């Protein structure tokens, strides 16, 4: 029976992915930012931060939020370890 429910409602992972997609659509709509620009912004942030830290890209969340009369970039990036540069 549990397998039947999982097939009908999907697993937790697909729900998490759907939630992230919905959040991105809402953010883009509020900030008038295209999905392509948000994807490029995310890629650029990953590239820069990865020079200094080992990060968990799958649980990374980047959003644009309306704050008063401006838009704020909010990033939640799980750091797994620091990279040691000489």
C-alpha positions, 0 to 999 in steps of 0.5 A: 500500500505504501508503494501505491501512495508513493506512486500517486503522490510522488516521493519527498525528493520530487516535492522538494524539487517542485517547491524550489521551482515554484519559489523560483517562478514567484521570485522571478515574477516579483523581481522581473528577472528571467529564468535564464538570468537567475540560472546564470546568476546561480552558476556565477555564484557557485563558480566564485564561492567554490574557489574558497569553499566546498559547497553543497550545490543541491541544497543551495537556495538563491532568491531575490526578495522585495525589501521596501523599495528595493530587491535583496539577493538572499543566498543560503549556501551550505558550506561543507568545508573550506579550501586551503590556499597557499 
